[in-house]
Amino acid sequence: MQLHCPRCRSSLRQANYEGITIQQCERCSGQWLGGPELRTIIDARERQFSEEERARLAAHEKTFSPDRLASEQILDCPKCTGPMNKFRYAGDSPVVIDRCAACEGTWLDGGELEHVQILAETWERDLAGDLAQHGARLNRLRLDADEKLTPKLHVNSPLLRGLLGGFVRFWE
């Protein structure tokens, strides 16, 4: 079945992107990825991005307006023709991608796949520093939350304590 670009309606052609076969629009450079292909590409890390490319994405991030998400056209899925959902990649990035809930494919406009990869690389690179800076506090918060959520049982009967403990574990 021939797929068509949800932006410009041109035919999509097969392309190789970091060893993964994807569908790409020759006219607008948008890319269609089926199911797990986005995760596979992000995990592959074959391409390294320059500081200049990272700086362009950072500049784009500063100019991103949340209104952009609401104002963008809803695209039809190139595979099943249903409406795709728009969302910001990773919740707060400037990259808006389109995902089909029905067939689990992802549409990325030209350049967005590279932006997603830059974001993933940047987060991975910064993780060690973030953990060093915030790790102890996060661990304390986790322990405090665990302690508050753990029920305190003051039951004298060993049989009743065992039954109640099993009940609590069942509901965790």
C-alpha positions in Angstrom: 0.0 0.0 0.0 1.4 3.4 -1.0 1.5 5.8 1.9 1.1 9.6 1.4 2.5 12.5 3.4 -0.1 13.9 5.9 1.3 17.4 5.3 1.7 17.8 1.5 0.0 14.6 0.2 3.1 13.5 -1.7 3.9 9.8 -1.9 6.2 8.6 0.8 9.2 6.5 -0.2 11.3 4.0 1.8 14.5 5.4 3.2 17.2 4.1 5.4 17.8 6.1 8.6 20.5 4.8 10.8 19.9 1.2 9.7 16.1 1.4 10.1 13.7 1.4 7.2 11.3 4.3 7.5 9.0 6.2 5.1 10.0 9.7 4.0 8.4 12.5 2.0 10.7 13.7 -0.8 8.9 17.1 -0.9 8.7 18.2 2.8 11.2 15.7 4.3 8.7 14.5 6.9 9.1 11.0 8.2 6.7 8.2 9.1 7.9 5.6 11.6 5.9 2.5 12.5 5.5 1.3 16.0 8.8 0.8 17.8 11.0 2.5 15.1 11.4 5.8 17.0 12.6 4.1 20.1 15.0 1.9 18.1 16.5 5.0 16.4 16.9 6.9 19.6 18.6 3.9 21.3 20.9 3.3 18.3 22.9 6.6 18.7 24.7 6.2 15.4 24.8 9.9 14.6 26.6 12.4 16.9 25.3 16.0 16.7 27.4 19.1 16.7 27.3 21.8 19.3 25.9 24.1 16.5 23.0 21.7 15.9 22.3 21.6 19.7 22.4 25.4 19.9 19.9 25.7 17.1 17.5 23.4 19.0 18.1 25.4 22.2 17.3 28.6 20.4 14.1 27.0 19.0 13.1 25.9 22.5 13.3 29.5 23.7 10.9 30.7 21.1 8.4 27.8 21.5 4.9 28.9 22.4 2.5 26.4 24.0 -0.2 28.0 21.8 1.5 26.4 18.8 0.3 23.0 19.9 -3.3 24.1 19.9 -3.0 26.0 16.6 -1.4 23.2 14.6 -3.5 21.3 12.1 -4.6 17.8 13.1 -3.0 15.4 10.6 -4.5 12.1 9.3 -2.4 9.0 9.8 -0.7 8.0 6.5 -1.3 4.3 7.3 -4.9 4.0 8.7 -6.2 7.6 7.8 -7.4 8.2 11.4 -6.7 11.5 13.2 -3.3 11.6 14.9 -2.7 13.1 18.4 -0.3 16.0 18.7 2.0 16.2 21.7 5.3 17.7 22.8 8.0 15.1 22.8 8.9 14.2 26.4 6.2 16.6 27.6 8.1 19.9 27.6 10.4 19.9 24.6 9.8 22.3 21.6 9.3 19.3 19.3 5.7 18.6 18.5 5.2 15.1 17.0 2.0 13.4 15.8 1.2 9.9 16.9 -1.6 7.5 15.8 -3.2 5.7 18.7 -4.8 3.2 16.3 -1.7 1.9 14.5 1.0 3.4 16.9 2.9 5.1 14.1 4.6 8.4 14.5 4.8 11.4 12.1 7.8 13.8 12.4 8.0 16.9 10.3 11.3 17.5 8.5 14.1 17.9 11.0 12.1 16.7 14.0 13.7 13.3 14.2 17.1 14.9 14.5 15.7 17.2 17.2 14.4 14.2 19.2 17.8 12.5 18.9 19.5 15.7 20.1 17.2 15.9 23.1 17.7 12.3 24.0 21.5 12.6 23.8 21.5 15.9 25.8 19.4 14.4 28.6 21.7 11.3 28.7 24.8 13.5 28.7 23.4 15.7 31.5 22.1 12.8 33.6 25.2 12.2 35.7 25.4 15.9 36.6 21.8 16.0 37.5 22.0 12.9 39.7 25.1 14.3 41.4 23.3 17.6 42.1 19.8 16.3 42.9 20.2 12.5 43.6 20.5 12.7 47.4 17.4 14.9 47.7 15.4 12.7 45.4 16.3 9.7 47.3 15.2 11.3 50.6 11.9 12.3 49.0 11.4 8.7 47.8 12.1 7.3 51.2 9.8 9.9 52.9 7.0 9.0 50.4 7.5 5.2 51.0 7.3 5.7 54.7 4.1 7.8 54.5 2.5 5.3 52.2 3.5 2.2 54.2 0.6 1.4 56.5 1.4 1.1 60.2 -0.3 -2.1 61.7 -0.4 -2.4 65.4 -2.1 -5.8 65.8 -1.1 -8.3 68.6 -2.4 -11.5 66.9 0.3 -13.1 64.7 -2.5 -14.7 62.6 -4.3 -11.4 62.1 -1.0 -9.6 61.4 -0.2 -12.1 58.7 -3.7 -11.8 57.1 -3.6 -8.0 57.2 0.0 -7.9 55.8 -1.0 -10.1 52.9 -4.1 -7.9 52.2 -1.9 -4.8 52.2 0.7 -6.4 49.9 -2.2 -7.5 47.6 -3.3 -3.9 47.2 0.1 -2.4 46.6 
